[in-house]
Amino acid sequence: MARVYIGVGSNMNRSGNIRSGISALRKQFGGLQLSCVYDSEAVGFDGANFFNLVVGFDSGQSVQEIAAALRAIEAEHGRKRGENRFSPRPLDLDLLLYDNLILSEGPVHVPRDEIMKYAFVLRPLAEIAPQHVHPVCGRTFGELWQAFDDAGQPLSAVEIRL
């Protein structure tokens, strides 16, 4: 079984799409470990704020099977691939980590670069996996969050029943 972490985000019907996305992930993968949900500004474009969180789960599926399942769930929620990467989206599911695998093959890139760049990814990941070690840099996510300069990336926790 591999430990998998997924970044979940939405800036269109945020509460509804996050709830529906979590429900679809539970149906596909079973029990989920959930971080808090955070409100954050859109990155790379002017648009509505996002709700973001990170989920963790154990899976016997391959990294490619998980990536395909995530793309299918996004499509079910109206996500259209091929659009500008920095654009509004109903549901964004990013495969952040698959155990300690380091892979860049086709559409699958783990660990995801965004972990080290964005507070809305690193903070919730550090919240649910503070002792997990980043497979490339060798530091825990708790350590990485403590050292992260989040001054330009404000986050605020929001209450959503998931």
C-alpha positions in Angstrom: 0.0 0.0 0.0 1.3 3.4 -0.9 0.6 6.6 1.1 -0.9 9.2 -1.3 -1.4 12.9 -0.8 -3.7 14.9 -3.1 -4.1 18.7 -3.3 -7.8 19.7 -3.7 -8.9 23.1 -4.9 -11.8 25.0 -6.4 -12.7 28.6 -7.1 -16.1 28.0 -8.8 -19.0 27.1 -6.5 -16.2 26.4 -4.0 -18.1 24.8 -1.1 -20.2 22.6 -3.4 -17.4 21.4 -5.6 -15.1 20.8 -2.6 -17.8 18.7 -0.9 -18.6 16.8 -4.1 -14.9 16.3 -4.9 -14.3 14.9 -1.4 -17.3 12.6 -1.7 -16.0 11.3 -5.1 -12.5 10.7 -3.6 -14.0 8.8 -0.7 -16.0 6.7 -3.1 -12.9 6.0 -5.2 -10.3 5.5 -2.5 -12.1 4.9 0.8 -11.1 6.6 4.1 -9.4 10.0 3.7 -7.3 12.1 6.1 -8.3 15.7 5.6 -6.5 18.9 6.4 -8.4 22.1 7.2 -9.9 24.0 4.2 -8.1 27.3 3.4 -9.2 30.3 1.5 -6.4 31.7 -0.7 -6.0 34.1 -3.6 -5.8 32.9 -7.1 -2.3 32.5 -8.4 -1.2 33.4 -11.9 -4.5 35.1 -12.9 -7.1 37.6 -11.6 -10.0 35.5 -10.4 -12.1 34.4 -7.4 -10.3 33.1 -4.4 -9.8 29.3 -4.0 -10.7 26.9 -1.3 -7.8 24.4 -0.9 -7.0 21.4 1.3 -4.9 18.3 1.2 -6.2 14.7 1.6 -4.2 11.6 2.4 -5.0 8.0 1.9 -3.5 4.6 1.5 -3.9 2.8 -1.9 -2.9 -0.4 -3.6 -3.4 1.3 -7.0 -0.5 2.4 -9.2 0.5 6.0 -9.5 -0.8 6.0 -13.1 -4.2 4.5 -12.0 -4.6 7.2 -9.3 -3.7 10.0 -11.7 -6.2 8.7 -14.2 -8.9 8.5 -11.5 -8.2 12.1 -10.4 -8.5 13.3 -14.0 -11.9 11.4 -14.4 -13.2 13.0 -11.1 -12.1 16.5 -12.3 -13.9 15.9 -15.7 -17.1 14.8 -13.9 -17.0 18.2 -12.1 -16.7 20.1 -15.4 -12.9 20.5 -15.6 -11.7 20.8 -19.1 -8.1 19.9 -19.8 -6.1 22.0 -22.3 -7.4 25.3 -20.8 -4.9 27.8 -19.5 -3.2 26.3 -16.4 -3.8 29.5 -14.5 -7.6 29.9 -14.9 -10.8 29.4 -12.9 -11.7 25.8 -12.3 -14.5 23.9 -10.6 -12.3 21.2 -9.2 -8.5 20.8 -9.2 -7.0 17.5 -8.0 -3.2 17.4 -7.9 -1.3 14.2 -7.1 1.3 15.7 -4.7 3.0 12.5 -3.4 2.9 8.8 -3.9 4.9 7.3 -1.1 8.5 8.4 -1.7 8.3 8.0 -5.4 10.2 10.4 -7.6 8.7 10.3 -11.1 8.3 12.6 -14.1 6.5 10.7 -16.8 3.9 12.1 -19.1 1.2 13.8 -17.0 2.5 12.4 -13.7 5.1 14.4 -11.7 5.7 13.4 -8.1 6.6 14.9 -5.8 4.7 17.9 -7.2 6.8 21.1 -7.6 3.9 23.2 -6.1 4.6 21.7 -2.6 7.6 23.9 -2.2 6.1 27.0 -4.0 2.7 27.6 -2.5 1.4 28.1 1.0 -2.0 26.7 0.0 -0.3 23.3 -0.7 2.5 23.2 1.9 0.5 24.4 4.9 -2.3 21.8 4.7 0.3 19.0 3.8 2.4 19.9 6.8 -0.8 19.9 8.9 -1.7 16.2 8.1 1.8 14.9 7.4 4.3 17.0 9.5 6.8 14.1 10.0 6.6 12.8 6.4 9.9 13.6 4.6 10.0 15.3 1.2 11.6 12.6 -1.1 13.8 15.1 -2.9 15.0 17.6 -0.3 15.0 15.2 2.7 13.3 17.6 5.2 9.9 17.0 6.8 6.9 18.9 5.7 6.6 20.4 9.2 10.2 21.7 8.9 9.5 23.0 5.4 6.4 24.9 6.6 8.2 26.4 9.5 10.9 27.7 7.1 8.4 28.8 4.4 8.1 32.6 3.7 4.3 32.9 3.4 4.2 36.7 3.7 2.9 37.1 0.1 0.5 34.2 0.3 -2.2 34.8 2.9 -4.3 31.9 3.9 -7.3 31.8 6.2 -9.0 28.7 7.5 -12.7 28.2 6.7 -15.3 26.0 8.2 -16.8 23.5 5.7 -18.5 20.2 6.7 -16.9 17.5 4.7 
